[in-house]
């Protein structure tokens, strides 16, 4: 366990209020469609939003192919129906249509909320057939291929709103897919600052995770929370580490290669080629990100391919950890350059190696000052309450036309 965890405490946090809608009806329910509830931004946001709306008296329902977060949703009394939304064969599509039709007839949702590209087709079908408002959440860039353009064209034929977490995603959708900016709603992501708080992380959680990852005592730990996909920066990160082997840095590269089968083996070969055997750990998932960041000396996102958001970067800053990101995608929207993070050019192992060295050798005063800056930045910019209240306003605007008119009028004044 690294020694810095004993010296830094994050500033106290007072949770803002979550706003419940003043409107109620027998049909105030939201049907969430997500391909799966495995660890990942769409699944996390699906479960969090469903749980919070359920607590405020709304009815939340989730349809997905299942995953690690199902138990968390069901503990909060959120109804979950398992169906193969992650498959797109003729039989699977038919089965999904039958189950969703039955679910809509039984539950009478007021809104359909689709999380990610994989369930858009089913969401569009429900919206058109049952005249239900549709929200589509895109957190990552979409592939610029004909099938995606066709699906987006079908989506825009419905009464839909497209929610994006960053300005980068807004530009991506309006320029690449010519989505009408009027239907794109920018709602920044939010993080639970009560969970990402030093007071909430027990020594037992730190010890268990340290043992799981087999970290030596007093190790310098660099965490890279990125999916194992092309141009996510894994080889650049490893090359940078190979240039500062004397620093005794242990790397935790958390990510799955389920969307790029076989790439994990290539990364493992790079570990061997750079002489980093024994110093790199590659778990597919992490069930306790707050503890992982509290163990870390530095958190890195050195992707060259654009990403639409990175909740792990936000979480690391919430716990006062130094962050290194590249100037790619929406990375710069989630940090304050030179105040809460190093922002580096992509594909530059030498520059990354220097930043890793500087982060590893920060003294206690520097770390405390940085922890203050990062914590206050996240509290002001990415609190969960702001994100949740923004989503509730979208729901209300779709369900009640008068409210929608007020929302559009406010947006035009801000613009």
ABEGO torsion letter per residue (X at the ends): XBAAAAABBBBBBBBBBBBBBABBBAABBBBBBBABABBEAAAAAAAAAAAAAAAAGBBBBBBBAEEAAAAAAAAAGBBBBBBBAABABAAAAAAAAAAAAAAAAAAGBABBBBBEAAAAAAAAAAAAAAGBBBBBBBABBBBBBAAAAAAAAAAAABBBBBBBABAAAAAAAAAAAGBBAAABBBBBBBBBAAABBAAABBAAAAAAAAAAAGBBBGBBBBBBBBBBBBGAGAAAAAAAAAAAAAAGBBBBBBEBAAABBGAAAAAAAAAAAAGABGABBBBABBABAAAAAAABABBBBABABBBABBAAAAAAAAAGBBBBBBBBEAAAAABBBGAABBBBBBGBAAAAAAAAAAAAABBAAAAAAAAAAAAAAAAAAABAAAAAAAAAAAAAAAABAAAAAAAAAAAAAAX
